[in-house]
Amino acid sequence: MKICKDCKKEKQDLDFYPTQGDCKDCFCEKVRKNRAMRKKQYQEYDKNRQRNNYKRIFAHRYSGMLARIEGRSTRKYKVENRAICTRAEFYKWCEQNIEVFKKIHQTWEKSNWDNKYSPSIDRIDNSKGYTINNIRWLSKTDNCKKYDS
């Protein structure tokens, strides 16, 4: 019989791991809490890493544009089979329009990452595809308002 250093209960020797002073129940509880804490920390780290990495955001926006053009998006858009710029052209355009993007990104950050303020790509003329001369940065809210009116 041993006494657990955590719960102070007397238990059988089989209820303890050989190298631990606390019982298996207490030890497993500590492991569960530690894993949950680390998972939460990683999720926060991962979210912030994605939100603050402009290249990740640009890649995500391009993937969304491409999915809409190819008809793979979950929602159907009236942009299927239209023209789209190449990935390289899009990244170059992003670099040229970085100040507009940064302004929208700062507003998004100040809103505590509220999705409605996230940067989105708007097609100026909706009858055309995602070509360099037909896209601009807008917040998601402003982009949605465009269709409400």
N, C-alpha and C positions, 0 to 999 in steps of 0.2 A: 504494500500500500504506500502511496505517495500523496503529498499535498501539492496541489497546483499553486504556483506562485501568483497567478492572476485571480482565479475565482476562489481560491483558498479552500476548495473542497478536497476531501480525501477520496482518492480513486484508485482503482487497480493499476498495477504496473503496465498492463496492456493498453490502458487509456492514454499513455504517454509515448511520444516519440523518444527514441533512445538518447538523443542529444538535447532535448528541450526540457526546460523546467516547468513549462505550462502544459496542460493537458491538450489532447488532440482537438477537442472542441474549441478551446480558447485560441489555440494556434491557428486553426482553420478560420476562425472569425477574424483574427488579425490579418490573415492573408486576403480574405474577401474584402475587408475594408481598404487595405492597401491597393489592391487591384482596382477597386472602384475609384479611389482617389486618383490613381495614375491614369486611368482611362479618361476621367473628366479633364485632368490636366492636359492630356494629349489632344483631346478633342478641341479644347480651347486653343492650344498651340497651333493645331492644324487649321482651324478656322482663321486665326489671325495671320498665319503664314499665307493662306490662300488670298485673304482679303488685301493684304499689303504687298503682294507680289504682282506688279502690273503685268508682267509677261504671262502669268497664269490666267489673269483676267482676260487679257487679249486672246489667248489660246481658247479659253472657254467661249468667248463671244464668237470667235471664228467658227468653232465647232457647231455652235447653235445656228449660225447663218447657213453653214453647209448642210446641216440636217434639214432645215426648212426647204432649201433649194432641192434637195434630193427626195423630199417627201418622207423623211424618217422621223420627224418630230412627233410628239404625242398629240399635239394640236395641229390641225390643218390650216395652212396659210395660203394665201393666193399668190405665192411666189415660186411655186414649184416649176422646175425646168427653165428658170430665168438665168440670166448671166450673174456670175459671181467673180470677184477679183481673186487672184491667187493668194495663198497664205503670205508669201513674201511681200506682195503689194500691200496687203492689209497691215502687216506689221510696220512697213515703212510709213503708211498712212497714219497709224497709231502714234508713231514717233513724231510725225509732223504736227499732229493735233494733240500732243501730250498736255498742253496747258489747259485746254477745255476739259480733257479727261480728269486732270488733277483737281480742278475746281469741283466737278461732280463727285469725285472720290472723297474729297474733304467733307462735303455736305453729307455724304453717306456715312462717313466715320463719325461726324458730329451727332448724327441721328442714332448712334449706337447700333450701326449696321442694319437699320431698318430696310428691308428689301425694296420698298417702294422708292427709295432714293438711290438705288444702285445704278451704276452706269450701264446704259444699253445702247445698242446700235439702232438708229432710226433710218429708214429709207425716205428720202426727201420726196421722191415721186414713187408712190406705191405701185404704179403700173410697171415699174422697172425693177430689176434685181439689185443685188448688193454689189454694185460697181463703185469704184473709188469716187466718181463724181456724184454719186447718189446716196452716200451715207454720211451720217454725222453722229456725234455723241449727244445723247440726251439722258436725263434721269428717267427711270422707269415710269414715274408718275407723269412727267411731261409727255412721254411717248404715248402713254395710254390716253391722256387728255386729248391728244391729237385726233383720236378715233371717236371720242365721245361727241365732238362738235360737228 
